[in-house]
Amino acid sequence: MACRGIEKALRPFGITPTEATLLECLLTQPGPSRDDLSGSLDFMSPVDEALADLEQRGFIRWRNDGAWLTQDGMRLATAWQNVISLAEDELLGILNSGERADLNRLLVALCDSR
């Protein structure tokens, strides 16, 4: 259910959840290698296909020091973050701020353990 909500929120932007996650990674930590991106998103698929699509559409650019968002990529990543925030609020609306913090901490621990 949550994934469908995210997919629906991203539809107007023409990107998949995997592409959105890659854009988010590049927005917050520019310059990772292809291996770094694939390794950090190993639970998602297909990362290589998503990277190729983002590059072909002009949202990312590869340099010797890794992947970087283009201006269009930055605009796209910033625009959909607001939409995702609203979708998260709808999904997690039953949780208070402490419960949300606990959930976030548990999710980070889960991701870090992989």
C-alpha positions in Angstrom: 0.0 0.0 0.0 2.7 2.5 0.9 4.7 1.7 -2.2 1.7 2.4 -4.4 1.2 5.7 -2.6 4.8 6.7 -3.3 4.5 5.6 -6.9 1.3 7.6 -7.3 3.0 10.7 -5.7 6.0 10.3 -8.1 3.9 9.7 -11.3 3.6 13.4 -12.2 7.4 13.7 -12.1 7.9 10.8 -14.4 10.3 9.0 -12.1 10.2 5.6 -10.3 10.8 5.1 -6.5 14.3 3.8 -7.4 15.1 6.9 -9.4 13.7 9.2 -6.7 16.0 7.5 -4.1 19.0 7.9 -6.4 18.2 11.6 -6.9 17.8 12.0 -3.1 21.2 10.3 -2.5 22.9 12.6 -5.1 21.2 15.7 -3.6 22.4 15.0 -0.1 25.8 13.4 -1.0 27.0 14.3 -4.4 29.8 12.4 -6.2 29.3 8.7 -5.3 30.6 6.1 -7.7 28.3 3.7 -9.5 29.4 0.9 -7.1 28.6 3.2 -4.1 25.1 3.9 -5.4 24.4 0.3 -6.2 25.7 -0.9 -2.8 23.7 1.6 -0.8 20.6 0.7 -2.7 21.0 -3.1 -3.0 17.5 -3.7 -1.8 16.1 -1.8 -4.8 16.2 -2.8 -8.4 17.3 -2.2 -11.0 19.7 0.5 -10.0 21.8 0.4 -13.1 18.8 0.8 -15.3 17.6 3.7 -13.2 21.0 5.4 -13.4 21.1 5.0 -17.2 17.6 6.5 -17.5 18.4 9.5 -15.2 21.6 10.1 -17.2 19.8 9.8 -20.6 17.1 12.2 -19.4 19.7 14.8 -18.3 19.2 14.6 -14.5 22.6 13.2 -13.6 26.1 13.5 -15.1 29.1 11.2 -14.6 32.4 12.8 -14.0 35.8 11.2 -13.0 34.9 11.7 -9.4 31.4 10.1 -9.5 27.8 11.0 -10.3 26.4 14.5 -9.9 23.0 16.0 -10.3 22.5 18.5 -13.2 20.5 21.7 -12.6 17.5 19.9 -14.0 18.2 17.0 -11.6 18.4 19.3 -8.6 15.1 21.0 -9.5 13.4 17.6 -9.9 14.8 16.2 -6.7 13.8 19.3 -4.7 10.3 19.5 -6.2 9.3 15.9 -5.5 10.6 16.1 -1.9 7.6 18.2 -0.9 5.2 15.7 -2.5 6.9 12.8 -0.8 6.7 14.7 2.5 3.0 15.0 2.2 2.6 11.4 1.2 4.7 10.4 4.3 2.5 12.6 6.5 -0.6 10.8 5.2 0.9 7.4 5.6 2.4 8.1 9.1 -0.4 10.4 10.3 -1.4 8.0 13.1 2.1 8.2 14.7 3.1 11.0 17.0 6.5 12.7 16.7 8.2 10.3 19.1 6.9 7.3 17.4 8.0 8.7 14.0 11.5 9.3 15.5 11.6 5.7 16.8 10.5 4.3 13.4 13.2 6.4 11.6 15.8 5.2 14.1 14.8 1.6 13.5 14.8 2.0 9.7 18.2 3.5 9.7 19.5 0.7 11.9 18.0 -1.8 9.5 19.6 -0.2 6.5 22.9 0.2 8.2 22.9 -3.5 9.1 22.8 -4.6 5.4 
